[in-house]
Amino acid sequence: MMIKSTEEIIIYESPDGGKTIYARHSGSTDRTMIKQDPDASYLARWHEWREILRLADENITLSDAIERVEIIYALIKKEVE
């Protein structure tokens, strides 16, 4: 009779030398990011916003939401000046 271990093995991987770290269960290809380099995160968000702005040209709901964000940004910026 073979006894299976009840201990789960978690594997940590970093494709970029420790700047971004992923965790996954042994035997699985599904992984979760647990740490990301702040510079990489900023760049990823910048690229995502470029795509959001591009899509807003085609989608009125998204365009309206961006306009509200821009108003909030302008009000906050004015308060801190």
Biopython code that builds the backbone (N, CA, C, O; Angstrom):
import numpy as np
from Bio.PDB.StructureBuilder import StructureBuilder

atoms = [
    (1, "MET", "N", (0.845, -1.179, 0.000)),
    (1, "MET", "CA", (0.000, 0.000, 0.000)),
    (1, "MET", "C", (0.892, 1.245, 0.000)),
    (1, "MET", "O", (1.856, 1.336, 0.761)),
    (2, "MET", "N", (0.550, 2.196, -0.867)),
    (2, "MET", "CA", (1.335, 3.425, -0.972)),
    (2, "MET", "C", (0.628, 4.536, -0.191)),
    (2, "MET", "O", (-0.575, 4.744, -0.347)),
    (3, "ILE", "N", (1.379, 5.240, 0.641)),
    (3, "ILE", "CA", (0.820, 6.344, 1.426)),
    (3, "ILE", "C", (1.187, 7.648, 0.744)),
    (3, "ILE", "O", (2.361, 7.919, 0.489)),
    (4, "LYS", "N", (0.164, 8.462, 0.446)),
    (4, "LYS", "CA", (0.414, 9.756, -0.176)),
    (4, "LYS", "C", (0.709, 10.792, 0.890)),
    (4, "LYS", "O", (0.128, 10.769, 1.975)),
    (5, "SER", "N", (1.597, 11.679, 0.579)),
    (5, "SER", "CA", (1.933, 12.764, 1.494)),
    (5, "SER", "C", (0.793, 13.773, 1.514)),
    (5, "SER", "O", (0.206, 14.069, 0.473)),
    (6, "THR", "N", (0.482, 14.291, 2.671)),
    (6, "THR", "CA", (-0.553, 15.318, 2.772)),
    (6, "THR", "C", (0.053, 16.708, 2.645)),
    (6, "THR", "O", (-0.668, 17.706, 2.616)),
    (7, "GLU", "N", (1.360, 16.770, 2.570)),
    (7, "GLU", "CA", (2.044, 18.053, 2.451)),
    (7, "GLU", "C", (2.028, 18.507, 1.002)),
    (7, "GLU", "O", (2.438, 17.771, 0.105)),
    (8, "GLU", "N", (1.547, 19.737, 0.779)),
    (8, "GLU", "CA", (1.531, 20.300, -0.558)),
    (8, "GLU", "C", (2.876, 20.926, -0.864)),
    (8, "GLU", "O", (3.460, 21.614, -0.027)),
    (9, "ILE", "N", (3.356, 20.685, -2.053)),
    (9, "ILE", "CA", (4.627, 21.262, -2.461)),
    (9, "ILE", "C", (4.330, 22.474, -3.333)),
    (9, "ILE", "O", (3.614, 22.378, -4.330)),
    (10, "ILE", "N", (4.885, 23.606, -2.950)),
    (10, "ILE", "CA", (4.724, 24.837, -3.722)),
    (10, "ILE", "C", (6.075, 25.184, -4.324)),
    (10, "ILE", "O", (7.095, 25.204, -3.636)),
    (11, "ILE", "N", (6.060, 25.455, -5.615)),
    (11, "ILE", "CA", (7.285, 25.788, -6.337)),
    (11, "ILE", "C", (7.273, 27.279, -6.631)),
    (11, "ILE", "O", (6.279, 27.826, -7.110)),
    (12, "TYR", "N", (8.382, 27.920, -6.341)),
    (12, "TYR", "CA", (8.536, 29.350, -6.611)),
    (12, "TYR", "C", (9.448, 29.513, -7.817)),
    (12, "TYR", "O", (10.511, 28.896, -7.893)),
    (13, "GLU", "N", (9.021, 30.356, -8.766)),
    (13, "GLU", "CA", (9.785, 30.565, -9.996)),
    (13, "GLU", "C", (9.935, 32.058, -10.261)),
    (13, "GLU", "O", (9.057, 32.859, -9.938)),
    (14, "SER", "N", (11.065, 32.406, -10.853)),
    (14, "SER", "CA", (11.304, 33.791, -11.244)),
    (14, "SER", "C", (11.960, 33.806, -12.616)),
    (14, "SER", "O", (13.103, 33.373, -12.764)),
    (15, "PRO", "N", (11.242, 34.304, -13.623)),
    (15, "PRO", "CA", (11.818, 34.337, -14.964)),
    (15, "PRO", "C", (12.806, 35.484, -15.180)),
    (15, "PRO", "O", (13.494, 35.531, -16.200)),
    (16, "ASP", "N", (12.873, 36.407, -14.220)),
    (16, "ASP", "CA", (13.705, 37.606, -14.419)),
    (16, "ASP", "C", (14.689, 37.848, -13.279)),
    (16, "ASP", "O", (14.987, 38.993, -12.938)),
    (17, "GLY", "N", (15.181, 36.782, -12.707)),
    (17, "GLY", "CA", (16.225, 36.904, -11.691)),
    (17, "GLY", "C", (15.758, 37.452, -10.350)),
    (17, "GLY", "O", (16.549, 38.063, -9.630)),
    (18, "GLY", "N", (14.504, 37.250, -10.003)),
    (18, "GLY", "CA", (14.014, 37.652, -8.688)),
    (18, "GLY", "C", (13.171, 38.915, -8.665)),
    (18, "GLY", "O", (12.627, 39.268, -7.619)),
    (19, "LYS", "N", (13.050, 39.604, -9.794)),
    (19, "LYS", "CA", (12.227, 40.820, -9.816)),
    (19, "LYS", "C", (10.743, 40.473, -9.754)),
    (19, "LYS", "O", (9.960, 41.154, -9.090)),
    (20, "THR", "N", (10.369, 39.410, -10.452)),
    (20, "THR", "CA", (8.994, 38.916, -10.431)),
    (20, "THR", "C", (9.034, 37.483, -9.941)),
    (20, "THR", "O", (9.842, 36.684, -10.416)),
    (21, "ILE", "N", (8.162, 37.149, -8.987)),
    (21, "ILE", "CA", (8.156, 35.803, -8.427)),
    (21, "ILE", "C", (6.752, 35.221, -8.549)),
    (21, "ILE", "O", (5.761, 35.868, -8.210)),
    (22, "TYR", "N", (6.690, 33.993, -9.036)),
    (22, "TYR", "CA", (5.437, 33.254, -9.169)),
    (22, "TYR", "C", (5.472, 32.035, -8.269)),
    (22, "TYR", "O", (6.542, 31.499, -7.982)),
    (23, "ALA", "N", (4.300, 31.596, -7.823)),
    (23, "ALA", "CA", (4.177, 30.367, -7.041)),
    (23, "ALA", "C", (3.186, 29.459, -7.764)),
    (23, "ALA", "O", (2.189, 29.921, -8.321)),
    (24, "ARG", "N", (3.478, 28.158, -7.745)),
    (24, "ARG", "CA", (2.557, 27.180, -8.328)),
    (24, "ARG", "C", (2.658, 25.888, -7.541)),
    (24, "ARG", "O", (3.678, 25.602, -6.913)),
    (25, "HIS", "N", (1.592, 25.117, -7.583)),
    (25, "HIS", "CA", (1.590, 23.816, -6.920)),
    (25, "HIS", "C", (2.351, 22.822, -7.801)),
    (25, "HIS", "O", (2.296, 22.899, -9.029)),
    (26, "SER", "N", (3.042, 21.912, -7.176)),
    (26, "SER", "CA", (3.793, 20.889, -7.893)),
    (26, "SER", "C", (2.856, 20.137, -8.835)),
    (26, "SER", "O", (1.777, 19.701, -8.433)),
    (27, "GLY", "N", (3.276, 19.990, -10.088)),
    (27, "GLY", "CA", (2.481, 19.265, -11.069)),
    (27, "GLY", "C", (1.487, 20.136, -11.825)),
    (27, "GLY", "O", (0.828, 19.658, -12.748)),
    (28, "SER", "N", (1.370, 21.403, -11.448)),
    (28, "SER", "CA", (0.431, 22.311, -12.102)),
    (28, "SER", "C", (1.184, 23.335, -12.937)),
    (28, "SER", "O", (2.327, 23.683, -12.642)),
    (29, "THR", "N", (0.522, 23.807, -13.981)),
    (29, "THR", "CA", (1.107, 24.896, -14.765)),
    (29, "THR", "C", (0.460, 26.233, -14.421)),
    (29, "THR", "O", (0.927, 27.279, -14.870)),
    (30, "ASP", "N", (-0.603, 26.209, -13.633)),
    (30, "ASP", "CA", (-1.251, 27.444, -13.190)),
    (30, "ASP", "C", (-0.409, 28.080, -12.099)),
    (30, "ASP", "O", (-0.069, 27.436, -11.106)),
    (31, "ARG", "N", (-0.077, 29.343, -12.290)),
    (31, "ARG", "CA", (0.760, 30.003, -11.296)),
    (31, "ARG", "C", (0.152, 31.344, -10.906)),
    (31, "ARG", "O", (-0.653, 31.920, -11.638)),
    (32, "THR", "N", (0.554, 31.821, -9.745)),
    (32, "THR", "CA", (0.089, 33.083, -9.194)),
    (32, "THR", "C", (1.287, 33.982, -8.948)),
    (32, "THR", "O", (2.284, 33.555, -8.366)),
    (33, "MET", "N", (1.186, 35.223, -9.391)),
    (33, "MET", "CA", (2.269, 36.164, -9.130)),
    (33, "MET", "C", (2.198, 36.575, -7.662)),
    (33, "MET", "O", (1.137, 36.959, -7.171)),
    (34, "ILE", "N", (3.326, 36.494, -6.969)),
    (34, "ILE", "CA", (3.337, 36.890, -5.567)),
    (34, "ILE", "C", (4.203, 38.117, -5.316)),
    (34, "ILE", "O", (4.110, 38.734, -4.254)),
    (35, "LYS", "N", (5.050, 38.480, -6.288)),
    (35, "LYS", "CA", (5.866, 39.688, -6.169)),
    (35, "LYS", "C", (6.199, 40.175, -7.569)),
    (35, "LYS", "O", (6.510, 39.390, -8.465)),
    (36, "GLN", "N", (6.125, 41.496, -7.736)),
    (36, "GLN", "CA", (6.486, 42.063, -9.029)),
    (36, "GLN", "C", (7.339, 43.299, -8.821)),
    (36, "GLN", "O", (7.101, 44.093, -7.911)),
    (37, "ASP", "N", (8.328, 43.447, -9.672)),
    (37, "ASP", "CA", (9.188, 44.619, -9.673)),
    (37, "ASP", "C", (8.316, 45.859, -9.881)),
    (37, "ASP", "O", (7.555, 45.901, -10.847)),
    (38, "PRO", "N", (8.399, 46.867, -9.010)),
    (38, "PRO", "CA", (7.560, 48.064, -9.156)),
    (38, "PRO", "C", (7.710, 48.735, -10.520)),
    (38, "PRO", "O", (6.727, 49.232, -11.068)),
    (39, "ASP", "N", (8.911, 48.758, -11.071)),
    (39, "ASP", "CA", (9.102, 49.361, -12.386)),
    (39, "ASP", "C", (8.379, 48.571, -13.467)),
    (39, "ASP", "O", (7.797, 49.155, -14.380)),
    (40, "ALA", "N", (8.415, 47.255, -13.367)),
    (40, "ALA", "CA", (7.727, 46.413, -14.342)),
    (40, "ALA", "C", (6.219, 46.595, -14.219)),
    (40, "ALA", "O", (5.503, 46.615, -15.220)),
    (41, "SER", "N", (5.748, 46.725, -12.990)),
    (41, "SER", "CA", (4.316, 46.931, -12.762)),
    (41, "SER", "C", (3.865, 48.249, -13.360)),
    (41, "SER", "O", (2.809, 48.316, -13.989)),
    (42, "TYR", "N", (4.653, 49.299, -13.172)),
    (42, "TYR", "CA", (4.318, 50.613, -13.718)),
    (42, "TYR", "C", (4.262, 50.556, -15.238)),
    (42, "TYR", "O", (3.337, 51.097, -15.845)),
    (43, "LEU", "N", (5.231, 49.912, -15.851)),
    (43, "LEU", "CA", (5.276, 49.807, -17.303)),
    (43, "LEU", "C", (4.091, 49.002, -17.832)),
    (43, "LEU", "O", (3.492, 49.367, -18.844)),
    (44, "ALA", "N", (3.756, 47.917, -17.157)),
    (44, "ALA", "CA", (2.609, 47.099, -17.576)),
    (44, "ALA", "C", (1.317, 47.903, -17.493)),
    (44, "ALA", "O", (0.473, 47.824, -18.385)),
    (45, "ARG", "N", (1.165, 48.674, -16.424)),
    (45, "ARG", "CA", (-0.047, 49.504, -16.291)),
    (45, "ARG", "C", (-0.080, 50.588, -17.354)),
    (45, "ARG", "O", (-1.154, 50.908, -17.863)),
    (46, "TRP", "N", (1.061, 51.161, -17.702)),
    (46, "TRP", "CA", (1.118, 52.191, -18.726)),
    (46, "TRP", "C", (0.657, 51.619, -20.069)),
    (46, "TRP", "O", (-0.113, 52.253, -20.791)),
    (47, "HIS", "N", (1.134, 50.419, -20.395)),
    (47, "HIS", "CA", (0.712, 49.777, -21.641)),
    (47, "HIS", "C", (-0.783, 49.454, -21.613)),
    (47, "HIS", "O", (-1.473, 49.581, -22.625)),
    (48, "GLU", "N", (-1.270, 49.039, -20.456)),
    (48, "GLU", "CA", (-2.694, 48.732, -20.330)),
    (48, "GLU", "C", (-3.539, 49.987, -20.522)),
    (48, "GLU", "O", (-4.584, 49.930, -21.170)),
    (49, "TRP", "N", (-3.103, 51.122, -19.969)),
    (49, "TRP", "CA", (-3.836, 52.382, -20.139)),
    (49, "TRP", "C", (-3.832, 52.825, -21.591)),
    (49, "TRP", "O", (-4.821, 53.385, -22.065)),
    (50, "ARG", "N", (-2.748, 52.589, -22.303)),
    (50, "ARG", "CA", (-2.737, 52.907, -23.744)),
    (50, "ARG", "C", (-3.835, 52.136, -24.462)),
    (50, "ARG", "O", (-4.534, 52.688, -25.311)),
    (51, "GLU", "N", (-3.984, 50.871, -24.123)),
    (51, "GLU", "CA", (-5.029, 50.046, -24.730)),
    (51, "GLU", "C", (-6.422, 50.522, -24.307)),
    (51, "GLU", "O", (-7.344, 50.542, -25.122)),
    (52, "ILE", "N", (-6.573, 50.901, -23.046)),
    (52, "ILE", "CA", (-7.856, 51.420, -22.564)),
    (52, "ILE", "C", (-8.238, 52.677, -23.336)),
    (52, "ILE", "O", (-9.380, 52.819, -23.770)),
    (53, "LEU", "N", (-7.288, 53.582, -23.506)),
    (53, "LEU", "CA", (-7.571, 54.818, -24.244)),
    (53, "LEU", "C", (-7.922, 54.530, -25.700)),
    (53, "LEU", "O", (-8.791, 55.190, -26.272)),
    (54, "ARG", "N", (-7.259, 53.559, -26.296)),
    (54, "ARG", "CA", (-7.563, 53.188, -27.680)),
    (54, "ARG", "C", (-8.981, 52.628, -27.785)),
    (54, "ARG", "O", (-9.724, 52.982, -28.701)),
    (55, "LEU", "N", (-9.354, 51.760, -26.855)),
    (55, "LEU", "CA", (-10.692, 51.177, -26.866)),
    (55, "LEU", "C", (-11.776, 52.212, -26.570)),
    (55, "LEU", "O", (-12.913, 52.076, -27.021)),
    (56, "ALA", "N", (-11.417, 53.239, -25.814)),
    (56, "ALA", "CA", (-12.394, 54.280, -25.478)),
    (56, "ALA", "C", (-12.858, 55.028, -26.719)),
    (56, "ALA", "O", (-13.956, 55.585, -26.732)),
    (57, "ASP", "N", (-12.036, 55.047, -27.760)),
    (57, "ASP", "CA", (-12.454, 55.683, -29.014)),
    (57, "ASP", "C", (-13.629, 54.943, -29.657)),
    (57, "ASP", "O", (-14.379, 55.525, -30.440)),
    (58, "GLU", "N", (-13.785, 53.670, -29.326)),
    (58, "GLU", "CA", (-14.828, 52.837, -29.922)),
    (58, "GLU", "C", (-15.977, 52.548, -28.962)),
    (58, "GLU", "O", (-17.015, 52.040, -29.385)),
    (59, "ASN", "N", (-15.810, 52.864, -27.676)),
    (59, "ASN", "CA", (-16.792, 52.471, -26.679)),
    (59, "ASN", "C", (-17.176, 53.675, -25.828)),
    (59, "ASN", "O", (-16.346, 54.199, -25.086)),
    (60, "ILE", "N", (-18.428, 54.118, -25.930)),
    (60, "ILE", "CA", (-18.880, 55.317, -25.231)),
    (60, "ILE", "C", (-18.874, 55.134, -23.712)),
    (60, "ILE", "O", (-18.583, 56.081, -22.980)),
    (61, "THR", "N", (-19.186, 53.949, -23.237)),
    (61, "THR", "CA", (-19.190, 53.704, -21.787)),
    (61, "THR", "C", (-17.786, 53.874, -21.221)),
    (61, "THR", "O", (-17.600, 54.515, -20.187)),
    (62, "LEU", "N", (-16.812, 53.303, -21.894)),
    (62, "LEU", "CA", (-15.424, 53.434, -21.455)),
    (62, "LEU", "C", (-14.952, 54.878, -21.581)),
    (62, "LEU", "O", (-14.242, 55.379, -20.709)),
    (63, "SER", "N", (-15.339, 55.540, -22.652)),
    (63, "SER", "CA", (-14.975, 56.937, -22.853)),
    (63, "SER", "C", (-15.530, 57.821, -21.727)),
    (63, "SER", "O", (-14.830, 58.695, -21.216)),
    (64, "ASP", "N", (-16.796, 57.587, -21.347)),
    (64, "ASP", "CA", (-17.405, 58.344, -20.244)),
    (64, "ASP", "C", (-16.685, 58.092, -18.926)),
    (64, "ASP", "O", (-16.479, 59.015, -18.139)),
    (65, "ALA", "N", (-16.305, 56.845, -18.688)),
    (65, "ALA", "CA", (-15.602, 56.506, -17.447)),
    (65, "ALA", "C", (-14.243, 57.200, -17.390)),
    (65, "ALA", "O", (-13.842, 57.698, -16.338)),
    (66, "ILE", "N", (-13.539, 57.232, -18.512)),
    (66, "ILE", "CA", (-12.241, 57.908, -18.556)),
    (66, "ILE", "C", (-12.409, 59.401, -18.318)),
    (66, "ILE", "O", (-11.588, 60.023, -17.644)),
    (67, "GLU", "N", (-13.459, 59.966, -18.863)),
    (67, "GLU", "CA", (-13.711, 61.393, -18.645)),
    (67, "GLU", "C", (-13.934, 61.695, -17.160)),
    (67, "GLU", "O", (-13.460, 62.711, -16.653)),
    (68, "ARG", "N", (-14.653, 60.813, -16.470)),
    (68, "ARG", "CA", (-14.862, 60.990, -15.024)),
    (68, "ARG", "C", (-13.533, 60.871, -14.262)),
    (68, "ARG", "O", (-13.280, 61.628, -13.325)),
    (69, "VAL", "N", (-12.698, 59.928, -14.667)),
    (69, "VAL", "CA", (-11.384, 59.770, -14.031)),
    (69, "VAL", "C", (-10.550, 61.031, -14.244)),
    (69, "VAL", "O", (-9.874, 61.493, -13.324)),
    (70, "GLU", "N", (-10.596, 61.585, -15.449)),
    (70, "GLU", "CA", (-9.832, 62.795, -15.739)),
    (70, "GLU", "C", (-10.306, 63.975, -14.894)),
    (70, "GLU", "O", (-9.493, 64.789, -14.455)),
    (71, "ILE", "N", (-11.600, 64.071, -14.666)),
    (71, "ILE", "CA", (-12.139, 65.146, -13.814)),
    (71, "ILE", "C", (-11.652, 64.981, -12.379)),
    (71, "ILE", "O", (-11.216, 65.946, -11.751)),
    (72, "ILE", "N", (-11.726, 63.758, -11.863)),
    (72, "ILE", "CA", (-11.262, 63.481, -10.502)),
    (72, "ILE", "C", (-9.770, 63.794, -10.388)),
    (72, "ILE", "O", (-9.332, 64.410, -9.416)),
    (73, "TYR", "N", (-8.998, 63.370, -11.381)),
    (73, "TYR", "CA", (-7.561, 63.651, -11.394)),
    (73, "TYR", "C", (-7.296, 65.155, -11.351)),
    (73, "TYR", "O", (-6.455, 65.614, -10.579)),
    (74, "ALA", "N", (-8.011, 65.924, -12.176)),
    (74, "ALA", "CA", (-7.812, 67.377, -12.212)),
    (74, "ALA", "C", (-8.146, 68.009, -10.865)),
    (74, "ALA", "O", (-7.442, 68.914, -10.417)),
    (75, "LEU", "N", (-9.208, 67.546, -10.219)),
    (75, "LEU", "CA", (-9.584, 68.088, -8.911)),
    (75, "LEU", "C", (-8.536, 67.767, -7.849)),
    (75, "LEU", "O", (-8.172, 68.627, -7.048)),
    (76, "ILE", "N", (-8.061, 66.545, -7.848)),
    (76, "ILE", "CA", (-7.035, 66.153, -6.865)),
    (76, "ILE", "C", (-5.739, 66.922, -7.120)),
    (76, "ILE", "O", (-5.110, 67.416, -6.184)),
    (77, "LYS", "N", (-5.351, 67.018, -8.370)),
    (77, "LYS", "CA", (-4.115, 67.724, -8.719)),
    (77, "LYS", "C", (-4.183, 69.170, -8.284)),
    (77, "LYS", "O", (-3.195, 69.726, -7.805)),
    (78, "LYS", "N", (-5.363, 69.793, -8.449)),
    (78, "LYS", "CA", (-5.552, 71.193, -8.060)),
    (78, "LYS", "C", (-5.421, 71.349, -6.536)),
    (78, "LYS", "O", (-4.888, 72.352, -6.062)),
    (79, "GLU", "N", (-5.907, 70.355, -5.765)),
    (79, "GLU", "CA", (-5.829, 70.415, -4.308)),
    (79, "GLU", "C", (-4.398, 70.357, -3.806)),
    (79, "GLU", "O", (-4.073, 71.003, -2.810)),
    (80, "VAL", "N", (-3.537, 69.601, -4.469)),
    (80, "VAL", "CA", (-2.171, 69.422, -3.970)),
    (80, "VAL", "C", (-1.215, 70.509, -4.469)),
    (80, "VAL", "O", (-0.079, 70.584, -4.001)),
    (81, "GLU", "N", (-1.644, 71.332, -5.390)),
    (81, "GLU", "CA", (-0.771, 72.400, -5.899)),
    (81, "GLU", "C", (-0.715, 73.568, -4.934)),
    (81, "GLU", "O", (-0.029, 74.555, -5.199)),
]
sb = StructureBuilder()
sb.init_structure("model")
sb.init_model(0)
sb.init_chain("A")
sb.init_seg("    ")
for serial, (resi, resn, name, xyz) in enumerate(atoms, 1):
    if name == "N":
        sb.init_residue(resn, " ", resi, " ")
    sb.init_atom(name, np.array(xyz, "f"), 0.0, 1.0, " ", f" {name:<3s}", serial, name[0])
structure = sb.get_structure()
